[in-house]
Amino acid sequence: MRKFSVCFSIMFFYCVSDTALDPESVSLIYPKNFESCANAVRINDIDRQVRFEWTEALNADQYELIVENSITKEKFISNTPLLNSSLVISAGAPYSWFVRSKSDFTTVTKNSEVWEFYLERIPNESHIPFPASLLYPLNNSSVSLTNENQILFRWKGLDLDNDIESYDFYIGVQDENLNLEKEDLSTSQISIQLNSNSTYFWQIRTTDKSNNSSYSKIFSFETQ
């Protein structure tokens, strides 16, 4: 009788494992995307307690909240079974955040969309621009050059004060050694002549009229 119980337990374990469903992604609720977070709890002159909220995900037992300071690149991580979590982070900077859904029955995880917000320090302060969103070429993509071996780079900038002054364009063949190719650009696109069958990395620096600036992520691509 004891052997039958052990066998049954093993069979039940494998049955549960084989039929486990992967977790779905959550929908983010707050802080709102590309908006200012001004109602966080004040801890001191620098730190604020921010409450993050999201919807329930199917087949998820745990949620991992990942928040990143877009300027310092410092990350803050919180794990919870709830649909919210609070973190103490520094004010006066833009942040990005997303939630990773997890299950107790599978190692598969699912990430939500990535949202960005600005954490206010002083009401009506000058906001640092959000890091530019790189539109083309996309990360890890393969692109064709024009007849003149050129490619049109495109990105999108956003500042809550609507006072973006200029963009600086960086490019190189190594992500840790980018060259300032063009500076003080007034538009969010530029054509550059490149070599075919090569790998490149590029990045945008956004500067506003108060001389606040931010750097985008570094994207890589290959030329055909």
C-alpha positions as CSV (number, residue, x, y, z in Angstrom):
1,M,0.0,0.0,0.0
2,R,2.9,2.4,0.8
3,K,4.5,1.7,-2.6
4,F,1.2,2.5,-4.4
5,S,1.1,5.9,-2.6
6,V,4.6,6.8,-3.7
7,C,3.9,5.7,-7.2
8,F,0.7,7.7,-7.3
9,S,2.4,10.8,-6.0
10,I,5.1,10.6,-8.7
11,M,2.5,10.1,-11.4
12,F,0.5,13.1,-10.1
13,F,3.6,15.3,-10.1
14,Y,4.4,14.5,-13.7
15,C,0.8,15.0,-14.7
16,V,0.7,18.5,-13.2
17,S,4.1,19.4,-14.7
18,D,3.1,18.2,-18.2
19,T,-0.2,20.2,-18.2
20,A,1.2,23.4,-16.6
21,L,0.2,26.5,-18.5
22,D,2.6,29.4,-19.2
23,P,1.8,32.7,-17.4
24,E,0.3,35.5,-19.4
25,S,1.5,39.1,-19.3
26,V,0.0,41.8,-17.1
27,S,-1.4,45.2,-18.2
28,L,0.3,48.1,-16.4
29,I,-1.9,50.6,-14.6
30,Y,0.2,53.1,-12.6
31,P,2.4,55.1,-12.9
32,K,1.0,56.2,-16.3
33,N,3.1,55.9,-19.4
34,F,5.0,59.1,-20.3
35,E,3.4,61.1,-17.5
36,S,4.6,62.8,-14.4
37,C,4.2,61.0,-11.0
38,A,3.7,63.9,-8.6
39,N,1.7,62.1,-5.8
40,A,4.3,59.8,-4.5
41,V,4.9,59.7,-0.7
42,R,7.8,62.0,0.3
43,I,10.4,60.3,2.4
44,N,13.0,63.1,2.4
45,D,14.4,65.8,0.1
46,I,15.5,63.2,-2.4
47,D,13.6,59.9,-2.0
48,R,9.9,59.2,-2.7
49,Q,7.8,56.0,-2.2
50,V,6.1,55.1,-5.4
51,R,3.2,52.6,-5.6
52,F,3.2,50.5,-8.8
53,E,0.0,48.8,-9.9
54,W,-0.9,46.2,-12.6
55,T,-3.7,43.8,-13.6
56,E,-3.8,40.1,-12.8
57,A,-2.2,37.7,-15.3
58,L,-3.6,34.3,-16.1
59,N,-1.6,31.3,-14.7
60,A,0.7,33.6,-12.7
61,D,1.6,33.0,-9.1
62,Q,4.3,35.6,-8.6
63,Y,5.1,39.0,-10.2
64,E,8.6,40.6,-10.5
65,L,8.6,44.4,-10.7
66,I,11.6,45.8,-12.4
67,V,12.2,49.6,-12.3
68,E,15.2,51.4,-13.8
69,N,16.5,55.0,-13.4
70,S,16.9,56.1,-17.0
71,I,19.8,58.4,-16.1
72,T,21.9,56.4,-13.6
73,K,20.7,52.9,-15.0
74,E,20.2,51.8,-11.4
75,K,17.7,49.0,-11.1
76,F,15.1,48.3,-8.4
77,I,13.5,44.9,-8.2
78,S,10.6,43.6,-6.1
79,N,8.9,40.2,-6.1
80,T,5.3,39.8,-4.8
81,P,2.2,37.7,-5.3
82,L,0.1,40.9,-5.1
83,L,-1.0,43.2,-7.9
84,N,1.0,46.1,-6.6
85,S,4.3,46.9,-4.9
86,S,5.9,50.1,-3.5
87,L,9.5,51.1,-3.9
88,V,11.6,54.0,-2.6
89,I,13.4,55.7,-5.4
90,S,15.1,59.0,-6.0
91,A,13.0,61.9,-7.4
92,G,13.9,64.3,-10.2
93,A,14.5,61.6,-12.8
94,P,12.8,59.6,-15.6
95,Y,12.2,55.9,-15.0
96,S,11.2,52.9,-17.0
97,W,9.3,49.9,-15.5
98,F,7.7,46.6,-16.4
99,V,6.3,43.5,-14.7
100,R,7.4,39.9,-15.2
101,S,4.8,37.2,-14.6
102,K,6.0,33.9,-13.1
103,S,4.4,30.5,-12.3
104,D,5.2,27.9,-9.6
105,F,4.8,25.2,-12.2
106,T,7.0,26.3,-15.1
107,T,10.2,28.3,-15.6
108,V,8.6,30.2,-18.5
109,T,8.0,33.9,-17.7
110,K,6.2,36.7,-19.6
111,N,7.1,40.4,-19.6
112,S,4.6,43.2,-19.8
113,E,5.0,46.3,-21.9
114,V,7.7,48.8,-20.8
115,W,6.3,52.1,-19.5
116,E,8.1,55.3,-18.6
117,F,7.3,58.0,-16.1
118,Y,8.9,61.1,-14.5
119,L,9.2,61.2,-10.7
120,E,8.7,64.8,-9.6
121,R,10.9,66.2,-6.9
122,I,9.8,69.9,-6.9
123,P,6.4,71.0,-8.5
124,N,6.9,72.7,-11.8
125,E,10.6,71.8,-11.9
126,S,12.4,71.5,-15.2
127,H,12.1,67.9,-16.3
128,I,14.9,65.8,-17.7
129,P,14.0,64.5,-21.2
130,F,12.9,60.9,-21.5
131,P,15.5,58.8,-23.3
132,A,14.8,58.9,-27.0
133,S,12.9,55.9,-28.5
134,L,15.0,54.5,-31.4
135,L,12.6,53.7,-34.3
136,Y,14.9,52.7,-37.2
137,P,17.0,50.6,-37.5
138,L,15.5,48.4,-34.8
139,N,17.7,46.5,-32.4
140,N,19.4,43.3,-33.8
141,S,17.9,44.0,-37.2
142,S,19.4,43.6,-40.7
143,V,18.9,46.6,-43.1
144,S,19.6,47.4,-46.7
145,L,21.6,50.4,-47.8
146,T,20.5,52.8,-50.5
147,N,22.4,53.1,-53.8
148,E,24.6,55.7,-52.1
149,N,25.3,53.3,-49.2
150,Q,23.2,55.4,-46.9
151,I,20.6,54.6,-44.2
152,L,18.0,56.9,-42.7
153,F,18.1,56.8,-38.9
154,R,14.9,57.8,-37.1
155,W,14.0,58.3,-33.4
156,K,11.4,60.0,-31.2
157,G,12.1,62.3,-28.4
158,L,9.8,63.4,-25.5
159,D,10.1,66.0,-22.8
160,L,7.2,66.9,-20.4
161,D,8.2,70.5,-20.8
162,N,8.1,70.3,-24.6
163,D,11.5,72.1,-24.7
164,I,13.8,69.7,-26.5
165,E,16.7,71.8,-27.9
166,S,18.7,69.3,-29.9
167,Y,19.9,65.7,-30.4
168,D,23.4,64.2,-30.7
169,F,23.9,61.2,-32.8
170,Y,26.4,58.5,-31.8
171,I,27.5,55.5,-33.9
172,G,30.4,53.0,-33.9
173,V,31.4,49.4,-34.5
174,Q,31.7,48.7,-30.8
175,D,29.0,49.5,-28.2
176,E,31.6,50.6,-25.7
177,N,33.3,53.0,-28.1
178,L,30.7,55.1,-29.9
179,N,31.7,58.2,-31.9
180,L,29.8,61.5,-31.9
181,E,28.9,61.6,-35.6
182,K,26.5,64.6,-35.6
183,E,25.6,67.1,-32.8
184,D,23.0,69.8,-32.2
185,L,20.5,68.2,-34.6
186,S,17.1,69.9,-34.7
187,T,15.3,67.0,-36.3
188,S,14.8,63.4,-35.2
189,Q,16.3,61.8,-38.2
190,I,19.6,61.7,-40.2
191,S,21.1,59.9,-43.2
192,I,24.6,58.4,-42.7
193,Q,26.8,56.6,-45.2
194,L,27.9,53.2,-44.0
195,N,29.7,50.1,-45.2
196,S,27.9,47.0,-46.3
197,N,28.2,43.7,-44.5
198,S,29.1,45.4,-41.2
199,T,27.7,45.6,-37.7
200,Y,27.0,49.0,-36.1
201,F,25.8,50.4,-32.8
202,W,24.0,53.7,-32.4
203,Q,22.6,55.9,-29.6
204,I,20.9,59.3,-29.3
205,R,21.5,62.0,-26.7
206,T,18.6,64.3,-26.1
207,T,19.1,67.8,-24.6
208,D,16.5,70.4,-23.5
209,K,16.6,74.2,-23.2
210,S,17.6,73.9,-19.5
211,N,20.6,71.8,-20.6
212,N,19.1,68.6,-19.1
213,S,20.0,65.6,-21.1
214,S,19.4,61.8,-21.4
215,Y,20.9,59.0,-23.4
216,S,18.8,56.4,-25.3
217,K,19.5,52.7,-25.2
218,I,22.2,51.4,-27.6
219,F,20.8,49.5,-30.6
220,S,22.8,47.3,-32.9
221,F,22.1,46.3,-36.5
222,E,23.8,44.7,-39.5
223,T,24.0,46.2,-43.0
224,Q,23.4,43.9,-46.0
